[in-house]
């Protein structure tokens, strides 16, 4: 570590602390009655969006210098904290009080939650003690893994070394996100911008292992809040979140630069915010729906499919509950968020290559991917069209995600039937609508997965990806 690093470290810490504190302040202003888990989710989404917007703005002028990025984000955060607080809306106006389901946890802030914890002399409610211990154990495991296998070791993941970290290095050298001096320059990079935030201010990439902490946290918090929005109890929401966070794939990506967990986290968060907006279509709910949904298409090409599923689901639910006018607004708000937080990547690609999905073709531009991989369609599960491959897929899910996810995957037909039947068995129209939406989304997401290239193989006839199991599972 050099003297330069010693000087930059306090600047980075202050800018990061100001950013998170400002995001928490904004979350409190948007939803004064929000609980700890909801506020944490809001803060992560808003912080990520702020970094992305600042990087886009600086990149346009080729001013993407680490120190300037820290100054812009830190200065904007300080200004947000300096602004006088507005009067909070009444409880009758708050989404948490009138939404599809209440957030339900009694701890409004992290301080309240920790103050009630046994370690700090407090007394949690009996039903919350077990979940506190479970979350404490998971956080301890995650911190130990990040320190021992991330910060104290060099990156070794192939994808991280092949294009995730090189993207960050390329941006540092070019002072812009528009540099094409890399074989993987065309990939959307919203997740890699978190790596840029962690690594660029220093002389080395020794903090690159922190890149996916927000993404993993989003996955857990997003699953928790989505479950609460759908009417699941506190215990069920905690179980859903911890189940989402414990697979080997998630723990592995906690330590490397791969971005699949970011897609999953933003998808869950976008659905949760979308359901909240459909139930209470107010401007403050639209802001978070736009932020979470807007970040999703900018993480990876295949995230476009999941973004389409999320948009379709939220618009359909809003149409069902609030009518066509609110549904159109929900769609336009999502598109505006996507344009602001992801459009830069696709506009850049179109400017340099003529196709926003380079190397894939778009409209009349054939691209080059089909020339490199003329058998591209057959690399997907549905494109292969061979039902006998299903056991290989289930085995991969079992090995890499665990028994719970494998059973849930196999039970999708029964789960969908149970969710749809709940529409007629339960009297709560909002919960019933949300569960019907979830049943449809299960099949739509399965369709997106089935059409994702290279899930089955990268070379014709080898079934290499399906046999290995990691890529289909992630």
Secondary structure as GFF3:
##gff-version 3
##sequence-region A 1 474
A	DSSP	alpha_helix	3	30	.	.	.	ID=ss1
A	DSSP	alpha_helix	36	60	.	.	.	ID=ss2
A	DSSP	alpha_helix	66	82	.	.	.	ID=ss3
A	DSSP	three_ten_helix	91	93	.	.	.	ID=ss4
A	DSSP	alpha_helix	95	98	.	.	.	ID=ss5
A	DSSP	alpha_helix	110	115	.	.	.	ID=ss6
A	DSSP	three_ten_helix	118	120	.	.	.	ID=ss7
A	DSSP	alpha_helix	126	145	.	.	.	ID=ss8
A	DSSP	pi_helix	146	151	.	.	.	ID=ss9
A	DSSP	alpha_helix	158	159	.	.	.	ID=ss10
A	DSSP	pi_helix	160	164	.	.	.	ID=ss11
A	DSSP	alpha_helix	165	174	.	.	.	ID=ss12
A	DSSP	alpha_helix	190	199	.	.	.	ID=ss13
A	DSSP	three_ten_helix	208	210	.	.	.	ID=ss14
A	DSSP	alpha_helix	213	229	.	.	.	ID=ss15
A	DSSP	alpha_helix	234	246	.	.	.	ID=ss16
A	DSSP	alpha_helix	248	253	.	.	.	ID=ss17
A	DSSP	alpha_helix	260	279	.	.	.	ID=ss18
A	DSSP	alpha_helix	283	296	.	.	.	ID=ss19
A	DSSP	alpha_helix	303	322	.	.	.	ID=ss20
A	DSSP	alpha_helix	324	341	.	.	.	ID=ss21
A	DSSP	alpha_helix	343	353	.	.	.	ID=ss22
A	DSSP	beta_strand	360	362	.	.	.	ID=ss23
A	DSSP	beta_strand	365	367	.	.	.	ID=ss24
A	DSSP	alpha_helix	369	372	.	.	.	ID=ss25
A	DSSP	three_ten_helix	376	379	.	.	.	ID=ss26
A	DSSP	alpha_helix	381	384	.	.	.	ID=ss27
A	DSSP	three_ten_helix	387	389	.	.	.	ID=ss28
A	DSSP	alpha_helix	390	401	.	.	.	ID=ss29
A	DSSP	alpha_helix	403	410	.	.	.	ID=ss30
A	DSSP	alpha_helix	412	425	.	.	.	ID=ss31
A	DSSP	alpha_helix	429	450	.	.	.	ID=ss32
A	DSSP	alpha_helix	464	468	.	.	.	ID=ss33
A	DSSP	alpha_helix	470	473	.	.	.	ID=ss34
###
